[in-house]
Amino acid sequence: MSDITAAELARYIDHTLLSPDAVPSQVASLIGDATELGVYAICISPSMLPLATKVGPVSLGDVMLATVAGFPSGKHTAKVKAAEARQAVQHGADEVDMVLDIGLVHLGNRDSLAEEVAAVRIEVPHPRLLKVIIESAALTDDEIKLACQAAIDGGADYVKTSTGFHPAGGASVHAVELMRHYVGPKMGVKASGGIRDYATAVAMINAGATRIGCSATRAILASCPSR
């Protein structure tokens, strides 16, 4: 896919604001941009929910509302991640992106990883979506496979490359290709972290991504050669 239009690309995008110093006015601006640009979803910190209370009278239209759990380190207990996800859903979240405990991935502990995904899955019931962030840049290829298997075992809907905060880096085409291979055609793959231009976004989609997480959405869409 090399001739994707701005409107088509927008429907892949989770327009993201997860900086720790974000304030409600920035979230309101993010929502305005999201509805104008026609993105699929916004992704914001759970402390910004519920929107009506924390941000004010804003309208998402048909834009989905995503948030995070166990973010950004993943070094939270499964109970804490589940509680955070439960509150987020109660506060209006359509989707939750949880961070996997990378230490358990390094240890090869697939069962414990699957158990924490399953604990969060209970609190994010269908049709809401659960995405599992695996920090692919910090993992070997075999560890990416293990993390994907644990996400499947736990009942997740998506695997996601990165938080965007890990020093190892963000998404790569290689990682997305591996993740698509290991989860198969039916599960979602979200590429996130360091995607700042049209060419990179399209490369991730060609590698198998079905969702793109980025904060540079307006610049990416503005650079589409076919608009």
N, C-alpha and C positions, 0 to 999 in steps of 0.2 A: 504494500500500500504506500504509494509515493505521491499521490495526487489528492490526498485528503483535504477537504476544505476546512476553513476555520470553524464553521458551524458543526461539521462532523467531529472535528477534533475536540471541540468544547464538550461534547457529550461523553468523552472519556475522562474528563478532568474532575478531580476533587480539589477545589480552590481552597488553599490551606493557610491558616494563621495559627501557629502553635508556639510562637515566641513567648517566653516566660514573662515579658514585660508588656504584653498586649493589654489594651484597655477597651472598654465597651464601644467607644466611638470607632475604633479600628475594626471591630467586628461588624458594626453597622455598615461601614464602608465596604468591607469584604462582601457582605450580603448584597449591597447595591451593585457591586461589580459582578457578582455571581449571576444575579437575575438579568442584568444587562447583557452579559456575555453568553448566557445560555449554557452554563456548565452543568454537570450532572449533580454535584454535591459541593457543600462546603465542609471543611474539617476544622474544628475549633476545640480549644481546651474545655474539659468538663466544668471548670469553674465559671464558664460563661453561660451555663445553662441553669434554669430555663431562660430562653431568650427574652420572653416578655418581662421577666423580673430583672435580669442582669443587663440587658441591652436596650430594651424599650420596645416601642410599637414598630417592629419591622416585619416585613412579609417575605417569605422565601419563595412564594409561588410554587412551582413544581420542582424546585431545587431540594435535594435531599439534605438531611442534617446528620453529619458524622462527627464523632468525637473519639477520644482515645482513653485507654485504660492501661495502668502500669507503665505510664510514659514518663520519661523516655528510656529509663534504664532497664525495665523489665524485672528488676530485683525486688519485687513485691510478692507477698504470698498469694497463692491462688484465691484465698478467701478475700483478700483486699482487692484484687483485680475484679473478682466477681461482684463484690459490693459496689465498686466504682461503676461497673457496667450496669448494674441494677439501677442505681441512682440516675445514671445518664439516660436510660430508657424511660424511667419515670418522668424525667425532665424533657422528654421529647426527641431523643436521639433516634434516628432511623438506622444508623450503622455505628458499630464500635470497632475501632482498630486497637487490638490489644498487643502489647509487646511481650514476646516470648522471653523466658529466662535463658539467655545465651549460655550462661554457665552450665546449665543442664544439657544444652546441646553439645558443648565441648566434652561433657562427661559421657555423652551417648545415652542419656537416660530418657529414652523415647516414652516409656510408660508415664513417668512423672510429667513430662511435657504435655502428653495427651490429656492427662487428668486436669491440668490447669486450663487447657483450652476447653475441655468439657464443662468445667465449673463455670466458666464465663458464658459458654453457649447456653446454659440453663437460663441465665439472666438476660440473654439476647435472643428471645424466641423468634422463630420465623413468623412473618416475612422479613423481620429485621435482619440485617446482614452482620456477620462477624468476620473480621479480617484479622489475620495473625501476622504480625511484623516479626521477621526472623533476623534482621540485620545481616543480610547476605554478604556484605563486604567484609564482615568480620569472621566469616565461616569458610571452611574448605568446601569443595564440591560434595564430598561425602556428608558433611554436616548440613549442607543445604538440603540434600536428599532426606536426611533424618528429620530435619525441622518440618519439611513438607509432609512427610509421612505422619508426624505427630499432629499436624494441623488437620489432616484428613481424619485420623483416628478420633480426634476430639470433636469433629463435626463442624469445622469452620467452613465458611463459604468462599473465602479468599485467602491467599498468602500474599504478603506484601514485603517488598525488599528491605525497607529501611525507615528509621525514624527521621533521618536527616540530621541527627545530633551526634551520631557515633563518629569518633575520630577516624575510623577505618574507611569512611566514605559512604556514598549512597548507592543508587541503582547502577547496574551495568547491564549491557546487552547479554553478556554471558550468563549472569545470574538469572535474568528473566527467562532465557532459553532453558536453563536447567529447571527452573521452577515450573515452567509450562510442561516440560517433559515429565516431571515427577508427579504433578497433580492431574495430568490428563486434560482432555478438552472441556470437561464440564465445570471445573472449578475456576474461580476467578483468580487473576494474577494482577496485583497492583504494583506498578513501578513508581518509586518515590525516593526523593533525595538527590539533589543536584541536577534536576531537569529544568533547564532554563532557556531552551530554544526549540524551535519547530523541528529541526533535524533530529535532535535527541529524542523528542517525544515520539516522532514517527518511527524511529529505530526501535524504541521500546515496544510499540504496538506491533511492528513487524516481527519482533522476537517472541511475541505471545502475550503481551500485557493487554488486559481488558479495562484497566483503569490506570490513570496517571495522577499522581499526587504532586502538586506544585504550587508555589506562591507567585511565580512570575507569569501567571496565566495571561494577563493582558498583552505582555510583550510577545509571548509565544504565539498567541492567536494573531496578533498584528503582523507577524512575520510570515504567516502562511502564504505561499506563492499563489494559491488559488483561493480567492475569498468571495 
